[in-house]
Amino acid sequence: MKVQNITNIDKFFKVIDECAGKVELVTEEGDRLNLKSKLSQYVSMAKLFSDGQIGELEIIAYEAEDVEKLIQFMMNN
């Protein structure tokens, strides 16, 4: 799924942390980074934004309830 215009980075990571299953970030090179890992969160996000906003990401959530959480986050934020 593509997510766009994330302005509340802390809340985005909170939603990721609340997910039951694996959530991965797909890089431009096609690599997949586990977003539930704090180290991966810091490393990947430091490269993706410098102005406090994330334009667009491709993420993969493997559990249906996690997909729903992420969709709700995108719709309400």
N, CA, C and O atoms as CSV, one atom per row, in Angstrom:
chain,resi,resn,atom,element,x,y,z
A,1,MET,N,N,0.840,-1.162,0.000
A,1,MET,CA,C,0.000,0.000,0.000
A,1,MET,C,C,0.886,1.225,0.000
A,1,MET,O,O,1.955,1.233,0.610
A,2,LYS,N,N,0.441,2.250,-0.681
A,2,LYS,CA,C,1.147,3.527,-0.687
A,2,LYS,C,C,0.522,4.416,0.381
A,2,LYS,O,O,-0.700,4.526,0.473
A,3,VAL,N,N,1.368,5.046,1.183
A,3,VAL,CA,C,0.900,6.034,2.152
A,3,VAL,C,C,1.552,7.355,1.798
A,3,VAL,O,O,2.707,7.402,1.376
A,4,GLN,N,N,0.788,8.436,1.979
A,4,GLN,CA,C,1.266,9.742,1.545
A,4,GLN,C,C,1.067,10.805,2.613
A,4,GLN,O,O,0.206,10.695,3.486
A,5,ASN,N,N,1.888,11.830,2.512
A,5,ASN,CA,C,1.760,13.047,3.307
A,5,ASN,C,C,1.642,12.791,4.802
A,5,ASN,O,O,0.716,13.273,5.454
A,6,ILE,N,N,2.574,12.040,5.328
A,6,ILE,CA,C,2.598,11.787,6.766
A,6,ILE,C,C,3.268,12.976,7.437
A,6,ILE,O,O,4.454,13.235,7.232
A,7,THR,N,N,2.498,13.690,8.234
A,7,THR,CA,C,3.053,14.858,8.927
A,7,THR,C,C,3.274,14.588,10.407
A,7,THR,O,O,4.094,15.255,11.038
A,8,ASN,N,N,2.554,13.616,10.975
A,8,ASN,CA,C,2.720,13.269,12.381
A,8,ASN,C,C,3.511,11.964,12.461
A,8,ASN,O,O,2.944,10.876,12.570
A,9,ILE,N,N,4.819,12.103,12.406
A,9,ILE,CA,C,5.713,10.951,12.363
A,9,ILE,C,C,5.569,10.102,13.629
A,9,ILE,O,O,5.539,8.874,13.552
A,10,ASP,N,N,5.481,10.754,14.796
A,10,ASP,CA,C,5.367,10.020,16.060
A,10,ASP,C,C,4.105,9.158,16.083
A,10,ASP,O,O,4.149,8.000,16.498
A,11,LYS,N,N,2.999,9.717,15.643
A,11,LYS,CA,C,1.750,8.943,15.629
A,11,LYS,C,C,1.823,7.813,14.612
A,11,LYS,O,O,1.293,6.730,14.858
A,12,PHE,N,N,2.470,8.047,13.474
A,12,PHE,CA,C,2.644,7.003,12.466
A,12,PHE,C,C,3.402,5.816,13.069
A,12,PHE,O,O,2.987,4.669,12.905
A,13,PHE,N,N,4.507,6.088,13.764
A,13,PHE,CA,C,5.274,5.011,14.384
A,13,PHE,C,C,4.491,4.341,15.510
A,13,PHE,O,O,4.647,3.141,15.738
A,14,LYS,N,N,3.655,5.095,16.215
A,14,LYS,CA,C,2.829,4.493,17.265
A,14,LYS,C,C,1.868,3.483,16.644
A,14,LYS,O,O,1.678,2.392,17.182
A,15,VAL,N,N,1.263,3.843,15.514
A,15,VAL,CA,C,0.363,2.915,14.826
A,15,VAL,C,C,1.141,1.685,14.370
A,15,VAL,O,O,0.653,0.563,14.505
A,16,ILE,N,N,2.344,1.878,13.830
A,16,ILE,CA,C,3.179,0.758,13.402
A,16,ILE,C,C,3.472,-0.156,14.594
A,16,ILE,O,O,3.369,-1.378,14.485
A,17,ASP,N,N,3.835,0.439,15.727
A,17,ASP,CA,C,4.151,-0.349,16.927
A,17,ASP,C,C,2.950,-1.144,17.427
A,17,ASP,O,O,3.118,-2.214,18.012
A,18,GLU,N,N,1.749,-0.636,17.202
A,18,GLU,CA,C,0.528,-1.308,17.654
A,18,GLU,C,C,0.099,-2.433,16.715
A,18,GLU,O,O,-0.789,-3.213,17.057
A,19,CYS,N,N,0.703,-2.527,15.563
A,19,CYS,CA,C,0.341,-3.576,14.616
A,19,CYS,C,C,0.742,-4.946,15.160
A,19,CYS,O,O,1.792,-5.097,15.785
A,20,ALA,N,N,-0.105,-5.933,14.913
A,20,ALA,CA,C,0.129,-7.280,15.423
A,20,ALA,C,C,1.180,-8.025,14.608
A,20,ALA,O,O,1.969,-8.790,15.162
A,21,GLY,N,N,1.193,-7.809,13.320
A,21,GLY,CA,C,2.097,-8.540,12.437
A,21,GLY,C,C,3.236,-7.684,11.929
A,21,GLY,O,O,3.471,-6.571,12.400
A,22,LYS,N,N,3.930,-8.233,10.959
A,22,LYS,CA,C,5.077,-7.559,10.369
A,22,LYS,C,C,4.604,-6.432,9.444
A,22,LYS,O,O,3.646,-6.593,8.689
A,23,VAL,N,N,5.290,-5.295,9.519
A,23,VAL,CA,C,5.041,-4.162,8.631
A,23,VAL,C,C,6.382,-3.786,8.026
A,23,VAL,O,O,7.351,-3.544,8.745
A,24,GLU,N,N,6.433,-3.739,6.707
A,24,GLU,CA,C,7.698,-3.476,6.030
A,24,GLU,C,C,7.612,-2.234,5.155
A,24,GLU,O,O,6.575,-1.927,4.567
A,25,LEU,N,N,8.734,-1.532,5.090
A,25,LEU,CA,C,8.909,-0.417,4.164
A,25,LEU,C,C,9.629,-0.954,2.945
A,25,LEU,O,O,10.650,-1.630,3.075
A,26,VAL,N,N,9.108,-0.660,1.756
A,26,VAL,CA,C,9.759,-1.078,0.520
A,26,VAL,C,C,10.561,0.118,0.004
A,26,VAL,O,O,9.997,1.174,-0.282
A,27,THR,N,N,11.877,-0.055,-0.112
A,27,THR,CA,C,12.735,1.026,-0.584
A,27,THR,C,C,12.648,1.151,-2.101
A,27,THR,O,O,12.074,0.295,-2.774
A,28,GLU,N,N,13.218,2.216,-2.624
A,28,GLU,CA,C,13.247,2.419,-4.077
A,28,GLU,C,C,13.980,1.290,-4.785
A,28,GLU,O,O,13.686,0.985,-5.941
A,29,GLU,N,N,14.931,0.669,-4.100
A,29,GLU,CA,C,15.706,-0.427,-4.679
A,29,GLU,C,C,14.977,-1.764,-4.574
A,29,GLU,O,O,15.449,-2.769,-5.105
A,30,GLY,N,N,13.817,-1.784,-3.883
A,30,GLY,CA,C,13.060,-3.017,-3.725
A,30,GLY,C,C,13.374,-3.778,-2.447
A,30,GLY,O,O,12.808,-4.843,-2.202
A,31,ASP,N,N,14.278,-3.234,-1.626
A,31,ASP,CA,C,14.582,-3.869,-0.343
A,31,ASP,C,C,13.398,-3.664,0.601
A,31,ASP,O,O,12.653,-2.692,0.470
A,32,ARG,N,N,13.233,-4.571,1.539
A,32,ARG,CA,C,12.169,-4.469,2.539
A,32,ARG,C,C,12.781,-4.341,3.916
A,32,ARG,O,O,13.588,-5.169,4.340
A,33,LEU,N,N,12.377,-3.274,4.615
A,33,LEU,CA,C,12.873,-3.014,5.965
A,33,LEU,C,C,11.744,-3.201,6.965
A,33,LEU,O,O,10.636,-2.705,6.760
A,34,ASN,N,N,12.023,-3.909,8.036
A,34,ASN,CA,C,11.037,-4.159,9.084
A,34,ASN,C,C,10.799,-2.876,9.872
A,34,ASN,O,O,11.674,-2.434,10.617
A,35,LEU,N,N,9.616,-2.271,9.714
A,35,LEU,CA,C,9.323,-1.019,10.410
A,35,LEU,C,C,9.000,-1.205,11.881
A,35,LEU,O,O,8.876,-0.218,12.607
A,36,LYS,N,N,8.860,-2.434,12.341
A,36,LYS,CA,C,8.643,-2.662,13.765
A,36,LYS,C,C,9.961,-2.613,14.531
A,36,LYS,O,O,9.962,-2.564,15.761
A,37,SER,N,N,11.066,-2.627,13.821
A,37,SER,CA,C,12.379,-2.491,14.430
A,37,SER,C,C,12.683,-1.004,14.616
A,37,SER,O,O,12.619,-0.228,13.663
A,38,LYS,N,N,13.010,-0.621,15.830
A,38,LYS,CA,C,13.326,0.796,16.101
A,38,LYS,C,C,14.531,1.260,15.289
A,38,LYS,O,O,14.547,2.385,14.789
A,39,LEU,N,N,15.523,0.415,15.158
A,39,LEU,CA,C,16.695,0.789,14.380
A,39,LEU,C,C,16.306,1.052,12.922
A,39,LEU,O,O,16.741,2.040,12.329
A,40,SER,N,N,15.497,0.177,12.357
A,40,SER,CA,C,15.039,0.378,10.977
A,40,SER,C,C,14.206,1.637,10.848
A,40,SER,O,O,14.301,2.344,9.845
A,41,GLN,N,N,13.382,1.930,11.862
A,41,GLN,CA,C,12.581,3.150,11.822
A,41,GLN,C,C,13.478,4.376,11.743
A,41,GLN,O,O,13.265,5.250,10.904
A,42,TYR,N,N,14.467,4.442,12.602
A,42,TYR,CA,C,15.332,5.617,12.636
A,42,TYR,C,C,16.166,5.749,11.371
A,42,TYR,O,O,16.271,6.834,10.800
A,43,VAL,N,N,16.745,4.666,10.945
A,43,VAL,CA,C,17.611,4.705,9.764
A,43,VAL,C,C,16.812,5.031,8.509
A,43,VAL,O,O,17.212,5.898,7.732
A,44,SER,N,N,15.695,4.353,8.301
A,44,SER,CA,C,14.929,4.554,7.077
A,44,SER,C,C,14.268,5.921,7.041
A,44,SER,O,O,14.250,6.561,5.990
A,45,MET,N,N,13.732,6.377,8.142
A,45,MET,CA,C,13.043,7.659,8.141
A,45,MET,C,C,14.011,8.835,8.049
A,45,MET,O,O,13.668,9.868,7.474
A,46,ALA,N,N,15.192,8.699,8.594
A,46,ALA,CA,C,16.184,9.768,8.490
A,46,ALA,C,C,16.524,10.048,7.030
A,46,ALA,O,O,16.790,11.190,6.655
A,47,LYS,N,N,16.513,8.998,6.211
A,47,LYS,CA,C,16.814,9.166,4.794
A,47,LYS,C,C,15.621,9.686,4.001
A,47,LYS,O,O,15.799,10.345,2.978
A,48,LEU,N,N,14.414,9.396,4.462
A,48,LEU,CA,C,13.219,9.707,3.671
A,48,LEU,C,C,12.695,11.126,3.840
A,48,LEU,O,O,12.046,11.658,2.940
A,49,PHE,N,N,12.970,11.741,4.982
A,49,PHE,CA,C,12.465,13.100,5.138
A,49,PHE,C,C,13.479,13.959,5.862
A,49,PHE,O,O,14.220,13.494,6.727
A,50,SER,N,N,13.490,15.221,5.486
A,50,SER,CA,C,14.369,16.166,6.167
A,50,SER,C,C,13.599,17.397,6.622
A,50,SER,O,O,14.140,18.213,7.368
A,51,ASP,N,N,12.347,17.552,6.193
A,51,ASP,CA,C,11.562,18.731,6.566
A,51,ASP,C,C,10.417,18.402,7.514
A,51,ASP,O,O,9.517,19.224,7.688
A,52,GLY,N,N,10.426,17.220,8.131
A,52,GLY,CA,C,9.385,16.850,9.076
A,52,GLY,C,C,8.143,16.258,8.443
A,52,GLY,O,O,7.137,16.054,9.124
A,53,GLN,N,N,8.198,15.981,7.150
A,53,GLN,CA,C,7.045,15.386,6.463
A,53,GLN,C,C,7.529,14.302,5.521
A,53,GLN,O,O,8.566,14.440,4.872
A,54,ILE,N,N,6.765,13.220,5.454
A,54,ILE,CA,C,7.081,12.140,4.528
A,54,ILE,C,C,6.091,12.217,3.383
A,54,ILE,O,O,4.882,12.142,3.601
A,55,GLY,N,N,6.589,12.367,2.167
A,55,GLY,CA,C,5.722,12.503,1.004
A,55,GLY,C,C,4.981,11.236,0.667
A,55,GLY,O,O,3.754,11.201,0.758
A,56,GLU,N,N,5.700,10.174,0.275
A,56,GLU,CA,C,5.047,8.922,-0.098
A,56,GLU,C,C,5.948,7.754,0.253
A,56,GLU,O,O,7.160,7.792,0.044
A,57,LEU,N,N,5.325,6.712,0.794
A,57,LEU,CA,C,6.020,5.474,1.132
A,57,LEU,C,C,5.224,4.299,0.606
A,57,LEU,O,O,4.001,4.364,0.487
A,58,GLU,N,N,5.928,3.224,0.292
A,58,GLU,CA,C,5.238,1.977,0.028
A,58,GLU,C,C,5.505,1.069,1.209
A,58,GLU,O,O,6.656,0.768,1.528
A,59,ILE,N,N,4.438,0.637,1.856
A,59,ILE,CA,C,4.580,-0.265,2.992
A,59,ILE,C,C,3.712,-1.497,2.766
A,59,ILE,O,O,2.711,-1.461,2.050
A,60,ILE,N,N,4.125,-2.573,3.395
A,60,ILE,CA,C,3.393,-3.831,3.316
A,60,ILE,C,C,3.057,-4.265,4.738
A,60,ILE,O,O,3.942,-4.416,5.581
A,61,ALA,N,N,1.765,-4.462,4.992
A,61,ALA,CA,C,1.301,-5.017,6.258
A,61,ALA,C,C,0.699,-6.381,5.942
A,61,ALA,O,O,-0.072,-6.520,4.992
A,62,TYR,N,N,1.046,-7.376,6.729
A,62,TYR,CA,C,0.662,-8.749,6.440
A,62,TYR,C,C,-0.625,-9.186,7.110
A,62,TYR,O,O,-1.197,-10.206,6.724
A,63,GLU,N,N,-1.093,-8.452,8.093
A,63,GLU,CA,C,-2.322,-8.811,8.808
A,63,GLU,C,C,-3.438,-7.835,8.422
A,63,GLU,O,O,-3.214,-6.628,8.337
A,64,ALA,N,N,-4.636,-8.367,8.192
A,64,ALA,CA,C,-5.777,-7.539,7.765
A,64,ALA,C,C,-6.074,-6.427,8.769
A,64,ALA,O,O,-6.369,-5.299,8.376
A,65,GLU,N,N,-5.999,-6.742,10.067
A,65,GLU,CA,C,-6.296,-5.705,11.061
A,65,GLU,C,C,-5.231,-4.606,11.062
A,65,GLU,O,O,-5.529,-3.459,11.396
A,66,ASP,N,N,-4.009,-4.942,10.696
A,66,ASP,CA,C,-2.953,-3.930,10.603
A,66,ASP,C,C,-3.188,-3.015,9.407
A,66,ASP,O,O,-2.974,-1.805,9.488
A,67,VAL,N,N,-3.626,-3.596,8.305
A,67,VAL,CA,C,-3.958,-2.786,7.126
A,67,VAL,C,C,-5.057,-1.797,7.498
A,67,VAL,O,O,-4.993,-0.623,7.134
A,68,GLU,N,N,-6.058,-2.273,8.219
A,68,GLU,CA,C,-7.158,-1.399,8.636
A,68,GLU,C,C,-6.658,-0.275,9.538
A,68,GLU,O,O,-7.083,0.870,9.387
A,69,LYS,N,N,-5.763,-0.585,10.474
A,69,LYS,CA,C,-5.198,0.453,11.354
A,69,LYS,C,C,-4.474,1.524,10.538
A,69,LYS,O,O,-4.620,2.720,10.788
A,70,LEU,N,N,-3.707,1.079,9.576
A,70,LEU,CA,C,-2.949,2.024,8.745
A,70,LEU,C,C,-3.882,2.881,7.881
A,70,LEU,O,O,-3.650,4.078,7.710
A,71,ILE,N,N,-4.924,2.271,7.345
A,71,ILE,CA,C,-5.905,3.031,6.555
A,71,ILE,C,C,-6.600,4.059,7.427
A,71,ILE,O,O,-6.778,5.205,7.016
A,72,GLN,N,N,-6.994,3.657,8.630
A,72,GLN,CA,C,-7.630,4.609,9.554
A,72,GLN,C,C,-6.692,5.767,9.897
A,72,GLN,O,O,-7.118,6.919,9.976
A,73,PHE,N,N,-5.423,5.453,10.099
A,73,PHE,CA,C,-4.446,6.519,10.378
A,73,PHE,C,C,-4.394,7.506,9.219
A,73,PHE,O,O,-4.413,8.718,9.432
A,74,MET,N,N,-4.328,6.992,7.997
A,74,MET,CA,C,-4.224,7.855,6.823
A,74,MET,C,C,-5.493,8.696,6.630
A,74,MET,O,O,-5.413,9.849,6.206
A,75,MET,N,N,-6.632,8.139,6.930
A,75,MET,CA,C,-7.889,8.867,6.748
A,75,MET,C,C,-8.091,9.943,7.821
A,75,MET,O,O,-8.710,10.973,7.552
A,76,ASN,N,N,-7.577,9.711,9.027
A,76,ASN,CA,C,-7.832,10.628,10.143
A,76,ASN,C,C,-6.695,11.603,10.407
A,76,ASN,O,O,-6.819,12.465,11.277
A,77,ASN,N,N,-5.614,11.491,9.695
A,77,ASN,CA,C,-4.484,12.380,9.978
A,77,ASN,C,C,-4.065,13.078,8.752
A,77,ASN,O,O,-3.126,13.873,8.784
